[in-house]
Amino acid sequence: MTRLAPSPTGALHLGNARTFLINWAMARANGWRLVLRVDDLAGPRVKKHAAQDAIDDLRWLGIDWDGDAIFQSQRLDLYRAAMRDLAQRALVFPCDVTRRELEDALAAPHAPVRGGPQGESRFPPELRPNIGPCDFDHVAESTSWRFLVDAAPIPFTDHFAGPQTQNPADTVGDFIVWTKDGEPAYQLATVADDHHLGVTDIVRGDDLLDSAARQLLLFRALNFAPEPRFFHLPLVVGEDGRRLAKRHGDTRISAYREAGVSPERVIALIARWSGVQTAPDEMSATQFSEVFDLDTMPKEQTIFTSKDDAWLRARS
């Protein structure tokens, strides 16, 4: 089983669409069950109607899934149960350390070098309180919780990016699993969902590659088995090398849709980006699934250019 996991914090763009299309094609080619899980736990960052817009865009592209869409915001009891288990076994701890206090600790002489991914500050072990079993339900809701990270490397195989070794203790330290807003952090929610949904194969962008070791730690701490297989795919970026955003123009699927670009045209461009050498000017999702081969997909990032945009719009 695998899953599509759009986050309604913004519109689906060409980079998201490529990852979702490849995930869908792999599922259909391998006979995997495919679920749609909407990751709508980002609080005020969740945009009104964005979840439905993403669903509409996926359907427009010809991407389907098995069963009804699942929303993380409706599964809080599942995440609380995981936290109760971790708290009772002293694997997490409540933490009131502020961002300023953390920054001051990291700036102190001889402090560990900050090495967290995506701007995260490393939480050093010297800031840990006394840790013991506790009752998750009786700690103030305005308190965040961190997962206790051992100082040991985590080796694993990514089935696209190759062998990996990560050490969260060196990069993020004890990472947040429950926020002071009373919601699970991404790492905990996705692990609990993947296990309880029966997800065995995770296909996503390599901007999340640095999350894999943390998620494996949580899988093991919660005694969840089997551990999933990971496939981290290279991102689509702008000509400046940064992930697609408004600065690169309007790359939203809905914008191309409204401009009269056909879904087959979009899929044909994605196919060319994905190593399909004989891609025609138009291609359906089903046709893509029949010719896509992960073994011939480029390992490097794809650069979206103004020529790509012009090519898409040439027949609109």
N, C-alpha and C positions, 0 to 999 in steps of 0.2 A: 504493500500500500504506500501511496505517496499523497502529498497535499499541495494545493495552491494556497498561498497565505498572503493575500493582499492586505495592506494596511491603509485604512481610510484617512490618512493624514495628508493626502494629496492625490492628484489625478494619475491614472495609469499612463505611463509614457512608453516610448519605443523600447527603452532598455528593460523595463518591467515586462513588457509584452514578449520580448524575446525569451526571457527566462521562463515565463509561464508557458509559452508555446513549446519550448523544448521539454519542460517538465511534463506537459500534457502528451507530447509525442512519445516520450519514453514510456509513460504509463500505458498508453494504448498499444505500443509495439510489444511491451513485455507482459501485457495482461495484468497490470497492477490495478487495484482499485484506487480511485482518485477522489479525494474529498476537497471541498472548498471551505477553508477556515478563514474567517475575517478577523484579523488581529486588531481589534478596536479597543485596546486598553491604553491608549496614549492620552487619556484625559482631554484637556482643552485643545490638544493638537488634532484631535479627530474632527474632520470637517463634515458638516451636515450634507447629506446626500452622497458623500464620496463612496460609501460602501456600495450603494445601489448603482452608482455610475461605473464603478469597477466591474460589477457583475454584468452590467449592460455591455461594457467594452469587451469583456471576455467572450460573451455570447456572440457579439458582432464579428469577432475574429473566427468564430467557429469552435471555440474551446468549450467543452462541456465537462461535467463532473457527475459523480455518483451520489444520489441523495440530495437532501436540502443543504443549503449553506449553513455553516456553524459559526456562531459569533462568540468570541471569547468573553465578552461582557456578560454573557448569560451563563457562564461556567465558573463563577467565583467560588462556589462550594468545593469544586474540584481542587482549586489552587489552595484554598484554606486547609483542606485535608492534608495536602502535601506539606504545608508549613507546620501543621500540628505535629506531624511525624518527625520532621527535621528538628523542631524545637525540643521535643521530648527526648531526643537523642543527642542534644547539645551539639548539633551540627550547624546551627545558625544562632545568631545573637542579635538582640535589639541594639540599635546604634543611634545615638543622638549627636554624634560628631558632625559639626556643621562643615559646609564646604570651605569656609574661611579657616577653621581649625585644621582641616586636612591640608589646605594649602600652606599654612604656617608650619605644620609638621614636616612637610616635604621640602620646605625652603630652609629648614634648620641645618646647621653644619653637620656633615657626615650623613645626612638623610639619604635614603635610597633614591636613585634616579627614577624620575617618573617615566614610565614606558607604556602606559595604557593605550589601547587602540581607540581611534576616533575621539581623541581628546580626553579620555577618562583618566582620572588621577588614581595612582596606585594607593590602596589603603594598606599601610604598613602594619605588621603584627604588633608593634609596640603600642598601637592605639586600641588594641583589643581590651575589653573589660574582662572581669572574671567570668568565665563561661561555664555554664552548667545547664542541666535540664530545666526547661521552663515551660510555662503554659502560654502558648501563642495567643489564645483567646483573651487572656487577662493582662496583656500589655497594651498600653495606650495606642489607639489607632493612629495617632499622629507620629508614631515612631517608625522609622525604617528598620529593616532587618538585613543583615549581611550573612553570607555563607562563608564558613570557615575553610580556608584554602590551605592545604598542606604544600610545603615547598618541595614539590616533585614534578618532573616533566611528565607530560601526557603525550605518548606517541599514538598515532592513529593513521589509518590510510584513507585518504580522500580519493574516491574512485574517478576523479577527473584531474585534480591538482597534484595527485601523487602522495607519497609518504610525508607525514607532517610530525613535528614535535613542538608542542607549545607548553609553556610553563606559566599559568595564570598567576602564580605567586610572584613572579618577576614583573608582570605587566600590569595587572589590575589589583592583585592582592585579594583580600576578602571583599567580594563583590555583592552588590545589592540584589536581593531576591524579592523583597517586598518594600514598597514605597511608603512614605509617610502620608500619601494620599489614600492609603487603604486598598491598594491594588497590587497584584503581583508584577514584578519586573519582567521584562521580555524573556530572560533566560529561564526563569521558573515556569512561566505560563506555557512557553513553547514545549518544554520538556514534558510537563504534565499532560498536555494535549497530545503530543506525539505518541506517548506511551498509551494513553487511554483510548486513542483512536486506532491504535495498532499500526502506526506509521513505521515502515521499515526502511524507506528510501527517501532521503531529503535532498531535493534538487533546488538550489538557490544561488544567488549571486555571491561572488567571492569577497564582497564587502562584509559578509558574515562569517568568513573563514575563521577569524579570530574568536568567534563565539563557540566554535565546536568543542574545544577542550573544556570550557566552563559547562557546557551542556552535558558532556560525557561525565564530568564530576557529579553533576546532579542526578543523572541516570543511575550512577553507581551508588550514590548516597541514599537514593530512594528505593534501591533494589529493583529497579526497572530493567527488564530484559525481554527480548534481546535489544542490544544497542543498535541504533539505526546506522545505515550506510550513508555517507555524505558524498554529494556531488556539487562542488562549488565552481560555478561557471564565471568566466571573466565578464566584467561589466561592459556596457556601452558607455563611452565617455565622449565629451566634446573635444574640439580641436585643441583645447588647452589642457587636456589630460584629466579633467575633473568630471565627476559623474554628471549625467544629464540633469539640467536644471533650467530655470527660466532664462539664465544668462546665455543659453545656447539656442534661444528661440522657442517657439511653441512646438514641443515634440509630443504633446498629449495625443493619445489615440482618439479622444473625442474631437480634437481640433481637426485632425485629418478626416475623420468621419463627417464632420459638419462641412468640410471643404469639398466633399464629394469624392474623396479618395476611396477606392474599393478596399475591402479587407484583403482580397487576394493580392493587391498591389503591396500592401504592408507586409504580408506574409512572404511574398517573393523577395523583398529587401532583407527581411530577417533570415531567410534561407541563404542568401548570398553571404550575409555576415557569419553564418553558422557552418560554412564549409560545403554547402551544396553547390558544386561547381556548375551544374547544368540547370540551375533554376531559371524557369521562364519569367516573362514579365509579370505574370499573374499566377498565383498558386493558392489552392485551398489549404485549410488546416489538415485535412485528411491526406492530401497529396504530400504535404510537408512531412507528415508522420511516416509516410511510406519510403521516403528517400533520406531522411535525416540519419546521420551516423555519428555518434559521439566520438568515435575514434578519429574522424577527420575534421572535427571542430577545432578551429584555431585556439591555441593556448593563450595568445595575447589579447589584450583589450581591443574592442572594436571602436573605431573612431567615427562618430557621426559628423558628417560635413554638410555644408550648404548644398553640395552636389546631390547628396542623398535626399535632402528635402526637396530639391527641384525635381529629381527623378520621380519621387512619390507623387508630386503634384502635376506631373506632365500630362496625365490622362484624366485629371479631375475636371 
